[in-house]
C-alpha cells in the first residue's frame, strides 16, 4: 500500500515537473529569459516550503536549545552565525562560481534522501523518520545525488563558467568526478548489499550517461526541475493527507496551515516584482537569485537534519548469566 502511494506520488510529481518544463520552454525559447521566469516561480514557491518546514517543526526546534541556556540567547547566537555564514558564502561566490556546486550537491542530496525516506518504513504521513544508520541507504542516496549532479554538470560547457575558469583542469573534467562517484556507490551496493540490481543500474547509468544529448536542456531547466520536484512532492503529500483526514475541522486546519506559510511569501514576492524597477532591483536580486536561494535551501537541510536526528541502535538483548 505504501509503495503504491509512493509510486503514485512520484509519477504525478514527475508529470507536473515535466509539464512545467515543456510549457516554459514553449513560452520562452530563449534559455536566459526562460531561466529568469522559471526561477521567479520556483523560488517563490520554495520560500513557502522553507518557512513551512521551520514553522511545522518549531516544537522539535525548541528541543535543540541546550539546558540552562536562555532560548533568546541561543537563537540570537544562531542568527548571528547564519549572518556570518552568509557573508562568507557571498565572499566565496565572488572568488569563484565553483563554490555554488557544493551547496547544489547538498540540496540535491536532500531532495534524493527525502524521496527515498518517504518510501521507507519510517514514513509517518508528512513526518520523516530519523536518518538511518544503514550504510547501504546512505550509499544509495549519495550515488543517486552524484548521478543527478552529473546530469546538471553535463549540460554546462566550459564557456558557461566564464573566461576565468574555462581553462581550469577541474572544469575540463566536467561531470567525470560525479559519474565515477555514482558508479562507485553503485558497485559497492551491488557487491555488499541486498539491492544488487539497484546498484548495478546506478553504476550502469553513471557510466552510460549521454552527456551531449542532454545539452538540449539549459541549466535553468535542470535547476528548476529538480527544485520543483521536491516542492511539488510535499505539496501532493499535504493534499493526500488532507484527503485522507475524515475530520472536516482537521482537514480545514491542515489546509489553512498550508496556506499560511505559502501565501504571505508569495504575496510579498509578487509585490516585489510589481514594484518600481530601479528602486527594488537589488532586493529582487537578493530574493530571486538561485545562488542566494540555494544558501537558504542548505540551511533548510541543516534544520531538517537537526530535528530528525539519527535513528537509535537497537538495544542488545541481555546475555544469559552463566552458572
Order of alpha helices (4+ residues) and beta strands (2+ residues): alpha-alpha-alpha-alpha-alpha-alpha-alpha-alpha-alpha-alpha-alpha-alpha-alpha
